[in-house]
Amino acid sequence: MIAIESFLAREILVVGLVFCRVGSALMVLPAFGEPYVLSRARLGIALAISILLGLPMSSRLDLPPPEALNVGLLVMAEVVSGLLIGAIIRLVMFAIHFGGALIAMQSGLATAAFFDPQEATQGTITGNFLATLALVIIVVADAHLLILEALTASFALIEINRALEVAALVEILVRLGGRAIETGLRMAAPIVLLSLVFYLILGVLNRLMPSFQVLFVAMPLQIALALGIIMLSLGTIIELAAGLLTTSVAWLDPV
């Protein structure tokens, strides 16, 4: 019985460490970390992935002796790794919400704010619409499987028994964060350009006819033009989001 327990202790430890990274990453990953996803379903997926990865990994993983093993530090390192990996991949949702907020601000829809269940805070109509559309496309196009493949490949890049390079992960997070802001600006660029031209025309009309209520008449037209531009540029917006998602997972699986 002692031999069996000592034999299984290694497998249980490795499966538990894998579960710490996968479970913490699934808390923030797109399509998995949304508030309306059942926690039990998320934990079930994490447990299944941990068993499938941890059992084969335990035989080839080089762990220190049990007396020199600090399980607490290993668990903390895996949780931090999972959260950072999930945050890096979730930058695509940040870019979509940022672009949607800029679109709402420039189109006159910023005042129509409501509770966003995805971010658990106040959101805009355009940001919530684009985020929901992106999540639907991620699931329909099987991009969530690409995210899971990148998460499983992270164990080859960031091994369990190695020291956690937090500085390198934070550097990747900051670099891709800048890329996410750039992507959000590119998503909103047509609406920003339209608003600049539209406000210029309004300024000229106001100077020509000071008594005319330009803003009252032009606001419905501005919203209608903005919605039309959004519909025409949906393909480009989704393409930009897909490119950012591919970049966010590519560093985990360089092959």
Long-range contacts (C-beta under 8 A, 24 or more apart in sequence): 9-66, 10-58, 10-63, 11-54, 11-55, 11-58, 13-58, 13-63, 13-71, 14-54, 14-55, 14-57, 14-58, 14-61, 14-63, 14-160, 15-50, 15-51, 15-54, 15-55, 15-58, 16-50, 16-54, 16-75, 17-54, 17-74, 17-75, 17-78, 17-160, 18-49, 18-50, 18-53, 18-54, 18-57, 18-78, 18-155, 18-160, 19-46, 19-47, 19-50, 19-54, 20-75, 20-78, 20-79, 20-82, 21-78, 21-79, 21-81, 21-82, 21-85, 21-154, 21-155, 22-46, 22-49, 22-50, 22-53, 22-82, 22-151, 23-47, 23-50, 23-82, 24-78, 24-79, 24-80, 24-81, 24-82, 24-83, 24-86, 25-82, 25-83, 25-85, 25-86, 25-151, 26-82, 26-86, 27-82, 27-83, 27-86, 28-83, 28-86, 28-87, 28-90, 29-86, 29-89, 29-90, 29-147, 29-151, 30-89, 30-90, 30-92, 30-93, 30-134, 30-135, 30-138, 30-144, 30-147, 30-245, 31-135, 31-138, 31-139, 31-143, 31-144, 31-147, 32-144, 32-147, 33-86, 33-90, 34-117, 34-118, 34-135, 35-117, 35-118, 35-120, 36-117, 49-148, 49-151, 49-152, 53-152, 53-155, 57-155, 57-160, 61-159, 61-160, 61-161, 62-161, 63-160, 63-161, 64-161, 74-160, 77-163, 77-164, 78-160, 80-164, 80-166, 81-154, 81-158, 81-164, 81-169, 84-166, 84-169, 84-170, 84-173, 85-151, 85-154, 85-169, 85-252, 87-173, 88-169, 88-172, 88-173, 88-176, 88-248, 88-251, 89-147, 89-150, 89-245, 89-248, 89-249, 91-173, 91-176, 91-177, 91-179, 91-180, 91-244, 91-248, 92-134, 92-180, 92-241, 92-244, 92-245, 92-248, 93-118, 93-131, 93-134, 94-177, 94-180, 94-184, 95-180, 95-181, 95-183, 95-184, 95-187, 95-240, 95-241, 95-244, 96-127, 96-130, 96-131, 96-134, 96-184, 96-187, 96-237, 96-241, 97-123, 97-127, 97-130, 97-131, 97-184, 98-127, 98-180, 98-181, 98-184, 98-185, 99-127, 99-130, 99-183, 99-184, 99-185, 99-186, 99-187, 99-188, 99-237, 100-124, 100-126, 100-127, 100-128, 100-129, 100-130, 100-131, 100-187, 100-188, 101-126, 101-127, 102-184, 102-185, 102-187, 102-188, 102-191, 102-192, 103-127, 103-187, 103-188, 103-191, 103-226, 103-230, 106-188, 106-191, 106-192, 106-194, 106-195, 106-226, 107-191, 107-195, 107-222, 107-223, 107-226, 107-227, 108-219, 108-222, 108-223, 108-226, 109-223, 109-226, 126-230, 130-187, 130-237, 133-234, 133-238, 134-238, 134-241, 137-238, 137-242, 138-245, 143-242, 143-245, 146-245, 146-249, 147-245, 147-249, 149-249, 149-253, 150-249, 150-250, 150-252, 150-253, 151-252, 153-252, 153-253, 153-255, 154-252, 157-252, 157-253, 157-254, 172-251, 176-244, 176-247, 176-248, 179-244, 179-247, 180-244, 183-240, 183-241, 183-243, 183-244, 186-240, 187-233, 187-236, 187-237, 187-240, 187-241, 190-229, 190-233, 191-226, 191-229, 191-230, 194-225, 194-226, 194-229, 195-222, 195-226, 198-222, 198-225
